[in-house]
Amino acid sequence: MKRNAIRTLAGVASAIAVTMAATGASAQSNRPVTVVVPFAAGGGTDITTRAMQSGLTDALDANIVVKNTAGAGGTLGVGEVARARADGRTLGMAPVGPLTTQPHLRALPYNIDSFDYICLAYSAPTVIAVAKDAPFSTLEEMVSHAKTNPGEVTFAVQAIGSVPHIAGLALAEAAGIEMTYLPVNGDGPALKALLDGTADVFIPHVSFFSSNAEQLKSLAMLQSERLKEQPDLATAAEQGYDLDFPIWGGIVAPKGLTEEDVTRLEGACEAAVNSAPFQERMEAVKQPSAYMGSVEFTAFVREKYETNRVLLEKAGLLSK
């Protein structure tokens, strides 16, 4: 009797242990995953990240929390990701600037080797945007105004060395004009600056422009050919300025993920980019979608890191 009782108790204990292990594994898999957006809510990077939210939720079987950590040209949010535990539960939607230009400009709490690169999630043309009631409706009208009023055209930028800043420098050089730069913490604050008259121009990516088309007008799209999603928007090239400055970004994680985690997150990213909600949202904001897997995206970031170092060096902006 005692031996049978012991066997029974052992069986119960074993069953409880298995149940607890399964429950623990389930709880682990259902823990929230935070995706840090390094700019203010409502901007282009934020729009794209939130469009991926439901696809990531389905693919990872986890609650996806989008967290906006704006400031310092996106480096605060990207730095937050770099400092997080490498357990696949904290990710970042890291754009081109914080990854490939800002590290050349000043000392940061991270570098290009601080991350595992999961996937490229978007690559969007940029638009020279002004308020709907701005006194100019074409790029040439704005250039003419800037030449007549040197330094009076105010250009809102997220950070020195960001893609919009580099694009603005290239435009000023090509057109022979001077502009005054106004630092802002994202596309949302830049829009506010346009609407209240603090700024005259800014360069968002096309999804943000499309989402706010009732308040904005485009002077030029900064790519060589018209976008099939927005065929009515003239390019800078058509107006005599060879300017091509896309804003791209992708999902990164703190360095140190297991190979299994990288593969799992890469698959989730691809599923999210290909999901109906994401594609419908991109169609709604008239932005082309883009995707690269982890290996290709890692090589792409390193290539752009070096390319942008050369551009910044030519502009005399590299940190000493």
N, C-alpha and C positions, 0 to 999 in steps of 0.2 A: 504493500500500500504506500509506504513512504517513497519507494523508488518510483512508483507510478506518479505520485504527487509531484516529485522532483522533476520527472520528465514533463509533466503537464505545465508546471511553472516555467520550465526552461523554454518550452514551446511558445507559451504566451509572451515571455520576455523577448524571444526572437522575433515574434510577429510584431510586437510593439516597436522594436528597434528598426525593423524594416519599414514599418509605417512612418515612424519619425524621420527616417532617412529620406523616404520618398517625399514626405511633407516638406522637409528642409530643402530638398532639391527643387521642389516646385516653388517654394517661397523665394529661393535664390533666383530662379529663372524669371519670376514675376516682379522682382525688385525694379523700381523705376530706373530708366536710363536718361540721364540729363544730357541735352545737347546745348552747349554754350554758343550763343550768337554774340560776337564781339562788338556789335553795334546796337543802336537803339531800336526799339520795336517799330515796325512799320516801314523800315528800309528794305532795299532790295534783297540783301542777304537774309533778313528776317522773313520776308515773303517766301523765298525759296525754301528755307528750312521748314517753315510751317506747312508748306505744300507737301513736304516729304513725311510729315509727322504720322499720318495714318498708315502709310506704307511701311514705315519703320516699326510702328506698333504691331502690325500684322506679322511682319517678318520675324521680329524678335520676341513676339508674345510677351511684351512688356509695356508698361506705361511710359510714353516718351514725354519728358518735360523739357520744353524749350525755355532756356534762361538767357535773358539779355544782360550782358555785362559790357556796357559801353565805356569808352574812354581811351585816350592816348592812341588814337588812330587804329583801334582794334587790338592793340597789344595787351591791354588789361585782360580782356576775355581769353585771348589765346594763351597768355601767361597762366591764367587760372587752370586751363586744361593741362598745360605742361606740368603743373604742380600736383595734379590729382593722382589718385592711386591708379595704377595700370591694371584695372580689373574689368575693363569693358563697360563700366557703368557711367563714366564721364567721357563725353565726346565733344568735339568742337566743330562748328562750321567755319573753317578758317579760309579767309579770302587771300587773294594775291598779295595785298599790301603787307599785312602782318607777317606773312610767311617769307616773302621774297624781296621786299624793299626796306621795311622798318629795321630789320636786324643789321643793315648796312649803315644806318643813320645814327644809332646810339646803342649803348650797352643795354641789353634786355635780359630778363630772367629766363630766357630760353634761346635756343638757336635752331638751326635747320635739323639738327640731330636729336631734338627733344621729343620727336613724335614718331608714331607709326602712322603711315599715310594709308587711309582706308580706301578712299575713292574720290575722284573728281565728280562733283554733283551738278555743277553748272558752269557755263562760259557764255557770258552775255555781252553783246555790243553795248557801248556807252553812248549817251546822247548829250549834246550840249543843250541844256534846258534853261528856259527863262519863264517867268510868270506869263500867264495868258495876256495880261494887259501891258506887257513890256513894250517900250517904244520901238523895238526892232523885231522883225519877223523872219529875217534871213541872217545867215552867218556874215555875209558881206555888210549888211546894215549894222550889225553889232561891231564889226571890225572898224567900219567907218566912224561910228560913234566913239569907239575907244581911241582912235587916232586923233579925233577932234578934242577929246577930253582925256588926256593921258593920266592914267592911274585912278580915274573916277569909276571905272567899271569894277565892281567888287565881285570876287569869285569865291564862293563857299567851298571849302575843302575839308575832308575829314582829318587829314594829317599831311604834314610835309613828307613827300616821298610816296604818297599813295598813288594809285593809278589815276584818279581824277587830277591830282596835283601835277603829275608828270604830263598828263594829256594837256592840261592848261599851260604848262611851260612850253610844250611843243607848239601849241596853237599860237601863243604869244610870240615865239621865235619866228614861226612861219609867216605870221601876219604882220610882224613888226609893231606890236602894240605892248602897252604896259597895263597890268591889272593888279588890283590890290587884293590880297588873299585874306579870307575870313575863316578861321578855324571853327569847325562844328563837330559834333559827336555822332553824326550819321546822316542818312538821307532825310529822315523825318525832320530833324532840326534845320537842315539845309532848306527844305521846302518851306518851313516856317519863316526862315530868313528871307526867302524870295517874296513870300506873300506879305510880309510886313515892311518890305523895302530895305531891309538891312543888307541884302545881297542882290546882285543882278543876274548872276549866272551860277549854275553848278552842273556837274556831270555825273548823273546817276546811271546805273545800268537800266536796260530797256524795260525790265519788269516793273521797276518803281515808276518810271515815266508813264507806262501804260496804265498802271493803277491810279495815277493821279492826272490823267490826260485832261480832265475837265478844268484843272487849275494851271496846267503847263502847256507850253508849246516847244517844239524842237526846232533848233536852228540847223542842226546837222547831226547825223549819226556817224560815229567815229569807226567806220570800217570801209573797206574798198568797194563793196557792192551793197545794194539795197537789201534789206531783210525781207525774205518772202512773207514773213508774218506781218510786216508793216511796210508794204510796198510804196506807200505815199510819203514816207520819210526820206528826204534827200540826204545823201551822204556828204561828208566834208570833201571827199575826193571829187565829187561832181562840181563842187564850188571852188576847186583849185587848191585844196589843202590835203596832202597825202598823210592822213592821220588815221591810225588803226590801234585802238586801245580797249580791248575787251577786259571786263572784270570777271574773273573766274574764282571758284572756291570749291572746297571739298571737305569731307569729313576726316578729321584726324583724331588720334587718341594719344594719351601719354605713352612715351616710349616704354616698352617692356611687356606688351601683350604677348600672350602665347600665340603660336601659329594657328591654333584652333580658333582662338578669339578673332584674329585678323580675318580668317576665312569666313567665319560666321558673320561678322560685321560687314565685310565686303559683299557677301551675298545679300544681306539685308538692304544695303545701300542700292545695289543694282535693282532689287525688287521694288524699292521705293521709287526710284527714278522711272522705272517702267510701269508703275502702277497707274491705273486709270485716274485717281484723284490728282496725282502729280501732273500727268500729261494734260488733263483738263485745265488745271490751274495755269500751266505754262501757256496753253493755247489762249486762255482768257486774258493773260497779261502780255500775250504776243511775244513770248521769249522762247527761243529755241532751246531744247534740252541737250544735255551733254553727259557723257559718262566715261570714266576710265577706271579700271580695276587697280588694286593696290600696287602691283609692280610697275605698271605704266605710269600711274599717278606719282609714285615716288621719284621716278626718273624725270618726269615732267617738272616737278617742283624744283628739283636740283638744277635742271637746265635753266628755268626761268630765274632762279636765284642768281645764277652767274650772269645771265643776260641783263638783268636789272641792275646788278652791281656795276656793270660797264656803263649803262645809261646814267646812273647816278654819279659815277665818277666824272663823266663828261660834263655833267651839270654842276660839278664842284660841290656836291652835297654829301659825299662820303664823310663819315666821322673820322677823326684823326686817330 
